[in-house]
Amino acid sequence: MSRVWDVPVNDSTRVRDVRVAAETASGHAGLPPHRTAVAALVATELATNLVKHADGGHIVINLVDRLPADADRTSVQIASLDHGPGIPHIDVALRDGYTTTATSLGAGLGTCLRLSNDFDLHSTPGRGTVAVARIDHEPAVRQAVRHPPEPEARAGGITVSFVQAEESGDAWTWASADRRVTLMLADGLGHGREAAHASTAAVRELRRTAHLAPAAILRHLHDALRSTRGAAVATAQLETDTGQLRFAGVGNVGARLHTADGWQPLVSHPGIVGAAFPATVPVQQVPWRRDSLLVMHSDGLPGRWTPPNDTSLLNRAPAVVAAAVLRDASSAARPARDDTSVAVLSPQHWTPAHDRHL
């Protein structure tokens, strides 16, 4: 099931709730005790920062696949989202000892940076900050020289549930096979446990069919989801050898591709995977370049959300981009009306925060 821990942090009393949520999520992910302690500490530091520096925000904790080749080992992802004053100098804020309040030691972001397997953030003065940390089963190995791992793209995402329910009917995942990188987003019909059952079945099936083309994957998903209430599903597959991106979707899953020329929509076909599959599934093919970035989302986002054009954001980790899209597309005046998931595929050239500070 697509478990979600979404904790509003409006005052210091919620920091403990965030820590407990991180420990619970670590248990679901099967993290060993020493990594569970790290997840709890990182979550506590991010929640404390929301209280001290941002006048509140949200901590969203998801269970995510570490890599397509290691999908059986689930990691804990901790995202912090706020509309606070922002951080004017991120490089400075990541250094130990830097603080803007007399009650802080200035070790929070530096601690998150050192202990997380992956950590990145984006901040705009006057608009707020998004930070995302991933905690794996084993500590990260920091090296002075890095070689980009396969595959030649990265994916990230974030999922929240309607009215902060324990389970979301949305799910996303990615897989790599035969020089193909496939990103999938599934939105189970409705919300809650039964919707989550459908989207979870789609995630399992993608791991078995990632070597197929997008339309064929969707047909296999249709068979796998027949025993569920069904889902809207979209797949985007990058052919790393040819530099082509192929997109196919059935149901109301949105997708937009960003290049130097701006944003263009990729359109899903009407239908329901597992219940009302169309006779044909159109496949769109577009070039994938170093400046490309794909955003896929469920219909939990407002219908007319505005895609970002901040270059500094688009060059951040995919999970940070996804979290920023989620944050900026909704507000207290425009709350989420359904389970919501955002997934992002980007080239393998972004620079993680920890690489900037070696």
N, C-alpha and C positions, 0 to 999 in steps of 0.2 A: 504494500500500500504506500501511497505517496504521503508520508507523514510530514506535517509542518508544525513548527513551533514559532508562533508570531506573537511577540511580547511588546506591547506599547510600554515605553519607558518615559514616564512623565515626571517621576521623582525618584529619590534614592531607594524607596521601598521596593521598587520593581527590579533593582539590580540582583537581589537574591533570586527572584523568579527567573531571570535570564540564566543565572548560573545553574539552577536546577534543570532548566530546559536543556542546556548544553550537556549536562551529565546524563539526562534521560536519552537525548539523541545519540550520545556516544554509546550508550548501552544497546540501542537499536542497531547501531553500525558495527557493534562488536569490537570497539576500540579497547585495547588493553588499558589497565589502570593508569599508567604513566601518561598515555595520550589523552585519556579522559580528563585527567587533571589539567593538561595543557588546554584542552577545549574549554573547560570551565574558566580557566584564568583569562584566556583571550576574550571569551564572551563577557566576563566581568569587566575587563578593561574597556571594551567597546561600549558597554552599557553605562559605565561610570562616566566616560567621555560625553555621552549624550546628555547626562544630567548636568555636568560641570560646564560644558562648552556650547551646547546646541539648544538648550532649553527644551530638551526632550526629542524623542523620535521613536523608531521601531528597531527591534532586533528580530530578524527572520532567520530561522535555522532550518536547513534542509539536509537531507541525505543525498549525496551525489556520487556518481561513478568517478573514480579517480582518473582513469584513462580507459580508452576503449579496449586496450589489451588486458586490462586488469579490472573488468567490470564486476567481478565477484567480490571485490574488496571495497566496501562502501566507506566513503569518507563523510565527515561532518563539515558542512559549509555554514559559516556564520556571517550574516550580512547586517550591517548597520546603516540605516537610512535616516537622514534628517533634513529639515529645511532651515537649519540654523545659519549663523553668520558666515560659515565657511572657514577655510584655512588659507590664508594668503600665501604662505610659503611652505609647501608640503615637505620639501627636502629638509628644511629646518625643523619642522614639527616631528619628523621621524627620528631625530637625534635624541638620545637619552639626555634628560636634564632640561629640555626645553618645555616651558609651560607658560600659560597666560593667566593662571590663577595662583594665588598665594597658598592655596590648600592642596596643590598637586606637586608631586615629585617630578613630573614630566617624563615618566617611564612607560606610559600606557601604549602608545603607538609603537615605540621601539621594542617593547616586549612582544607585541603582536607580530611585528616584522621578524623577529628572531625565532620565535617558537612555531609559527605557522609553516606548513609546507608550501603554501602559496598565500601571498598577501598583496593586495593592491588597493588603491583608493583614488578617488577623484573628488576634488573640492573646487567650488566656485564661490568666491566672496560674495555674500549677499543672497546666495541661492541654496547653500547647504553642502553636505558631504555624504558620499557613499563609500563605505569600506567593506571589503569582502575577504575573509580568511578561510582557508581550507585546512583541516586537520586530518592527516592520514594515520594509518596504523603505526608507521615508523617515523622517526624524526627526519626532517629534510637534510639532505647532504649538500652543503654549500661548497662550491668549488670556484676557484678564481677564473677558470676558463670553462665555458659551457658550449656544448654543441646542441643545436635544436633537435629535440627528439622527433621521431616519427609519431604521428603523421604530420604533414606539412600544413597543418591548420590547428586551431584551438577552438574549443567550444565551452560555453558557460551559460548558466541560466539561473533563474530564481522562480520559486513557486510559492504562492500564498493561497489560503483557503477562504471561502466565503464565511463571513462573520467569525473568523479566527477558529474555525473548526479544527479538530485534530487531523483530519485527512482531507486532502485536496483531490478533486476529480481530474485535475490536470497533472501531466507528467511530461518530462522531456528526457532525452538521452542521446548519446552519440556512439557510433561504432566505426571501426576501421577494418577493411578487408579488401585485398586485391587492389591496392593503391586507390581505394575509394574511401572517402570519409563521409559518413551519412549522419545528418542531424535530423532528429524526429521530435515532433511535439504532438501530444495526444490530449484531447479534451473530452473526457467521458461525459455522456449526456447527463444533464442535471449536475448535482454536486453531492458530496458526502461519500459514504462507504461504497455504494454500488457504482458510482461514477469512477471512484478510485480503482475499483476492481477492473473496470474496462481499460483504463489508461495503463495500469500496471501490466495487464496482459499484453498490451501493445509494446511496452518496453521489453518484456521478455522475448517476444517474437522478433523484434528488430535485431537482437543479439544473434539470432539464428539465421537471419536473412540478409545481413548487411552486404553480402557479396552480390546480391541481385540489383537490378536497376530499380529506380523509384516506383514505377507503376507496378512492377512485379512484387515489390515489397508490400505495397498497399493491398494487393490481392491476397497475399498470404496473411496479412493482418486481418483482412475481412473474415477469412476462415477462422482465425484464432479468436476473434471477438464475437463469433456467432452466439456463444453461450452467455454473453454479457448484454448490457443494455445498448452497447455500441458507443462509438466515439467519432469525433471529428479528428482527422489525422493529416498531418503534412510531413513530407520528407524532402530534404534538400541534400543532394549528393554531389560532392566535389570529386571530380576525376583529377587526381594530382598529376597524372602524366600529361594530360591534354590541357589542363587549366580551364576546364568547362564545369559550370555548375548547372545541375539539372534539378528542377523543382516540380513536385506533383503533390496535390492535396485533395482530400475529399472532406467536405464539410467546412464549417466556419472557422478556419485557422488562417490568420493573416500573416503576411510576409512582405518585407520590404528590403530591397537590396540597395546599398549605398556604394557609389563610386565617386570619382572626382567630378562626374557630371551631375551629381545629386542623387536623390532617392527615386526608385522606381518600384511599383508594386509587382508582386508575384501572386497570381490569383489561383485559389483553390476551386475545385469543381463541386457543385451541389451534391449532397448525398450523406450517407452515414456508414462508416466502416463497421461491419458486423451486422448491419440491418438492411440498408438500402444502398447497395453499391452500384455506381453507374456502369453502363455498358462499356464505356471507354473513359480513360483517365488522361486528359491532356497533360503533356510534359513540356515545360518551358526550359529552354537551354540558353544560358547567357555566359559570356566570358567571365572568368574569375581572375582578378588582378591583385597586385599588392595593395591597392587602395580599396579593395572590395570589403564589404562587411554586411552580413545578413542578419536581420532581426526577424524572428518568428514569434507569434504570440497568439494566445487564445482570445476568445471574445470577451474575457473579463476586462480587457482594456477598453476605455471609451472608444466609440466608433470613429471619432475624429481626433485621435491622439496625434500629437505633432512629433515627428521623428527629430532627434537631435542633430545639430550641425556643428557642435563644438568639437573641433579637431582634437583637442587635448583629451576629450572624453572618448572619442572614437578610437583613439590609439591605446586605450587602457585595456586591461584584461576583459575578456568577453563577459565574465560574470558581473564585473563592475558596470559595464555598459547595460547589461540586462537589468540590474538593480536600479540604475539611474532612470531607465525608460519606465520601469514600474513606478518608481517614486514620482516622477514628473507627470505621469499620465493620470494620477489620481490625487485626491486631496480630501480634506474633511468635508468640503462642499460638494465633492464629486467622488463619493466612496465607491469601492469595488462592488459590483453588482453580481458577481459570480466568482468561482474559483478563477485564479489568474496565473498564467505562466508565461514567461518571456525567455527565449533561448537565442543565443547569439553565436554565429560562426565567424571567425576572423582569421586572417593569415597569421603565420607563425613569426611575425616580426615585432610584436609589441614588447616593451621592456618592463618586466615586473619591478615592483618597488624595491625588492631586495637586491636586484641586480644594480640598481642605481646607487646603492649605498655600500657596495663591497669595498 
